[in-house]
């Protein structure tokens, strides 16, 4: 089948959800659960802040061992270092499945095992839960890619002692994360408001991201004074002897760092309201449909193949991941064409290489993911597919 040529003028395609008139549309019918249904929850500003809070609640102390998957986002490691703990990287399989044998070999009195549900696809949670119980280890579910989803009839996040999520990957908000526990009430996790400037910045930035991608045009025209105010908030009045304090966490701008000043801060009112009003049925239905459309259109192209052979019923995908022989070359061609690309686990933490885990090194170098989020318009998805087919066959 010949590649479809993209139109001369391509749309700007958001790599993550952006606010639109449809974002709060209610969709009736059965849907997948979210981590909010897994247990007690606290709304924080990012997934990495939630990791830090979870490790603190788990009693992680300096020198404790925390088992972390060798294929990971670098943002997972600073919370471990913040506690003064030692990260111990365990191997993963060719698709990211946790290597149980390697975990057992590296237990060594480890206090916590972190497991990641890559792209929304769950790990073998029954075996991991049994392993942790047998060895007196606590399980931390990393649901940063799996805000919505189920396994064995239970919400993702309900198998661990604690779970974390990154709501900004699934909702059109400038910040947002969750700390969840099915086993603890989180009463000791006391969060403080981050201030009026933070609240204003998050609301306005979330709106402005929608405006940048052609959404909410009428509202943009009505809110031009507020957008001018946002620019003014960036420049505090008066002389300063040092840099002004950040009005939002660095995680909102795709950094991998952890700023301890945000660890005990509550998520913005904007993000919390959006979390409560958004339809998880709509989100999961559209993400699954977009994933399957991408899979049908791109599977079989030369030099690329899907990371996962099928989309199970309980999965709400974060993105559509591909294993690409020449991932750097394809990513460059897609970037030049204007197609947004996600490269999870690139780079890996310093020192993690093929000697640590050959599969992690391979996945880091060869996995390329395309957006499949719920705010993609049909025309944007059409163009994304056509442009990707053209780049893959170039």
Residue pairs with C-beta under 8 A, 6 or more apart in sequence:
3 386
3 389
3 390
3 392
3 393
4 385
4 386
4 389
4 390
5 386
5 390
6 337
6 383
6 386
6 387
6 390
7 383
10 337
10 338
10 383
10 387
11 214
11 377
11 379
11 380
11 383
12 212
12 213
12 214
12 338
13 213
13 338
13 339
13 340
13 371
13 376
13 380
13 383
13 384
14 209
14 213
14 340
14 371
14 373
14 375
14 376
15 340
15 341
15 342
15 371
16 168
16 169
16 172
16 371
16 373
17 23
17 170
17 171
17 172
17 373
17 374
17 375
18 172
18 209
18 210
18 212
18 213
18 215
18 375
19 172
19 206
19 207
19 209
19 210
19 215
19 216
19 375
20 172
20 210
20 215
20 216
20 375
21 215
21 216
22 375
23 172
23 274
23 278
23 375
24 274
24 277
24 278
24 279
25 279
25 282
26 279
26 282
27 279
27 281
27 282
27 285
28 281
29 281
30 281
31 279
31 280
31 281
31 284
31 285
32 148
32 149
32 150
32 280
32 281
32 284
32 314
32 316
33 148
33 149
33 150
33 155
33 156
33 280
34 147
34 148
34 155
34 280
35 41
35 143
35 146
35 147
35 148
35 155
35 156
35 157
35 163
35 165
35 178
35 180
36 178
36 180
36 275
37 155
37 158
38 154
38 155
38 156
38 157
38 158
38 163
38 180
38 182
39 157
39 158
39 163
39 180
39 181
39 182
39 183
39 184
40 180
40 181
40 182
40 184
40 185
40 186
41 178
41 179
41 180
41 186
42 50
42 53
42 178
42 179
42 180
42 186
42 189
42 191
43 167
43 176
43 177
43 178
43 191
43 266
43 267
43 271
43 272
43 275
44 50
44 53
44 177
44 178
44 179
44 191
44 265
44 266
44 267
45 175
45 176
45 177
45 194
45 248
45 249
45 251
45 252
45 262
45 265
45 266
45 267
45 268
46 166
46 168
46 175
46 176
46 177
46 249
46 251
46 252
46 262
47 75
47 142
47 144
47 164
47 165
47 166
47 177
47 178
47 251
48 75
48 76
48 78
48 79
48 177
48 251
48 258
49 79
49 177
49 249
49 251
49 258
49 262
49 263
49 265
50 164
50 165
50 177
50 178
50 179
51 76
51 79
51 80
51 114
51 140
51 142
51 164
52 79
52 82
52 83
52 258
52 263
53 179
53 189
53 263
53 264
54 140
54 162
54 163
54 164
54 179
55 66
55 79
55 80
55 82
55 83
55 85
55 112
55 140
56 83
57 162
57 181
57 184
57 186
57 188
57 189
58 111
58 112
58 138
58 140
58 161
58 162
59 111
60 66
60 80
60 83
60 85
60 111
60 112
61 83
61 84
61 85
62 83
62 84
62 85
63 84
63 85
63 86
64 83
64 85
64 86
64 110
64 111
64 112
65 85
65 86
65 88
65 108
65 109
65 110
65 111
66 80
66 83
66 85
66 86
66 87
66 88
66 110
66 111
66 112
66 114
67 88
67 89
67 90
67 103
67 106
67 107
67 110
67 112
67 113
67 114
67 137
68 76
68 77
68 80
68 87
68 88
68 89
68 90
68 114
69 89
69 90
69 92
69 96
69 98
69 114
69 115
69 116
69 360
70 89
70 90
70 91
70 92
70 348
70 352
70 356
70 357
70 359
70 360
71 92
71 96
71 116
71 118
71 345
71 348
71 357
71 359
71 360
71 363
71 364
72 89
72 116
72 345
72 348
72 349
72 360
73 144
73 256
73 344
73 345
74 256
74 347
74 348
74 349
75 251
75 255
75 256
75 257
75 258
76 114
76 116
76 142
77 87
77 349
78 256
78 257
78 258
79 258
80 86
80 87
81 87
82 258
82 260
82 263
85 111
87 349
88 106
88 108
88 110
89 349
89 352
89 356
89 357
89 360
90 98
90 99
90 102
90 103
90 106
90 357
91 99
91 102
91 356
91 357
91 359
91 360
92 98
92 99
92 357
92 359
92 360
92 363
93 99
93 359
94 359
94 362
94 363
95 121
95 307
95 308
96 116
96 118
96 121
96 307
96 359
96 363
97 123
97 124
98 115
98 123
98 124
98 128
100 124
100 127
100 128
100 131
103 113
103 131
104 131
107 135
107 137
110 137
111 137
111 138
112 137
112 138
112 139
112 140
113 128
113 131
113 132
113 137
113 138
113 139
113 140
114 140
114 142
115 123
115 125
115 128
115 139
115 140
115 141
115 142
115 160
116 123
116 142
116 144
116 145
117 123
117 141
117 142
117 143
117 145
117 146
117 149
117 156
118 145
118 321
118 344
119 145
119 307
119 308
119 317
119 318
119 319
119 321
119 344
119 369
120 145
120 146
120 148
120 149
120 315
120 316
120 317
120 318
121 146
121 308
121 312
121 315
121 317
122 146
122 149
122 151
122 156
122 314
122 315
125 141
125 151
125 152
125 159
126 152
126 159
128 139
128 159
129 139
129 159
129 160
131 137
132 138
132 139
132 161
138 160
138 161
138 162
139 159
139 160
139 161
139 162
140 160
140 161
140 162
140 163
140 164
141 156
141 157
141 159
141 160
141 162
141 163
141 164
142 163
142 164
143 149
143 156
143 157
143 163
143 164
143 165
143 180
144 164
144 165
144 166
144 169
144 318
145 166
145 169
145 318
145 319
146 156
146 157
146 165
146 316
146 318
147 165
147 166
147 167
147 169
147 170
147 178
147 316
148 156
148 170
148 280
148 283
148 284
148 316
149 155
149 156
149 284
149 314
149 315
149 316
150 156
150 314
151 159
151 314
156 163
157 163
157 165
157 180
157 182
158 182
159 182
160 181
160 182
161 181
161 183
161 184
162 179
162 180
162 181
162 183
162 184
163 178
163 179
163 180
163 181
163 182
164 177
164 178
164 179
164 180
165 177
165 178
165 180
166 176
166 177
166 178
167 173
167 176
167 177
167 178
167 271
167 275
168 174
168 175
168 176
168 177
168 252
168 271
169 318
170 283
170 316
170 318
170 373
171 271
171 274
171 275
171 278
171 283
172 206
172 209
172 210
172 274
172 375
173 202
173 206
173 268
173 270
173 271
173 274
173 275
174 201
174 202
174 205
174 206
174 209
174 248
174 252
174 268
174 271
175 202
175 248
175 249
175 251
175 252
175 267
175 268
175 271
176 267
176 268
176 271
176 274
176 275
177 251
177 267
179 186
179 189
190 264
191 264
191 265
191 266
192 264
192 265
192 266
193 199
193 265
193 266
194 262
194 265
194 266
194 268
197 233
197 247
198 247
198 248
198 265
198 268
199 268
199 269
199 270
200 229
200 230
200 233
201 230
201 233
201 247
201 248
202 248
202 268
202 270
202 271
203 268
203 269
203 270
204 226
204 227
204 229
204 230
205 230
205 248
205 252
206 270
206 271
206 274
207 216
207 219
207 220
207 223
208 227
208 230
210 216
211 217
211 219
211 220
215 375
220 227
233 247
234 247
236 244
245 261
246 259
246 261
249 259
249 262
249 265
250 257
250 259
266 272
267 275
280 316
282 374
283 316
283 374
284 316
286 373
286 374
286 376
287 316
287 317
287 372
287 373
287 374
288 311
288 315
288 316
288 317
290 320
290 372
290 373
290 374
290 376
290 381
291 311
291 317
291 320
291 372
292 311
293 381
293 385
294 320
294 370
294 372
294 381
294 384
294 385
295 306
295 311
295 320
297 385
297 389
298 304
298 306
298 320
298 322
298 385
298 388
298 389
298 392
299 305
299 306
301 389
301 392
301 393
302 392
302 393
303 324
303 325
303 326
303 330
303 392
304 322
304 323
304 324
304 325
304 330
304 392
305 322
305 323
306 320
306 321
306 322
306 323
307 321
307 322
307 323
307 367
308 321
311 317
317 372
318 369
319 342
319 369
319 370
319 371
319 372
319 373
320 369
320 370
320 371
320 372
321 344
321 367
321 368
321 369
322 367
322 368
322 369
322 370
323 363
323 366
323 367
324 330
324 331
324 366
324 367
324 368
325 366
327 343
327 365
327 366
327 367
327 368
328 365
330 368
330 391
330 392
331 341
331 343
331 368
333 391
333 394
334 341
334 387
334 388
334 391
335 341
337 387
337 390
337 391
338 387
339 370
339 384
339 387
339 388
339 391
340 370
340 371
341 368
341 369
341 370
342 368
342 369
342 370
342 371
343 367
343 368
343 369
344 367
344 369
345 360
345 363
345 364
345 367
346 364
346 365
346 367
347 364
348 360
348 361
348 364
352 360
352 361
353 361
354 361
354 362
370 384
370 388
371 384
376 384
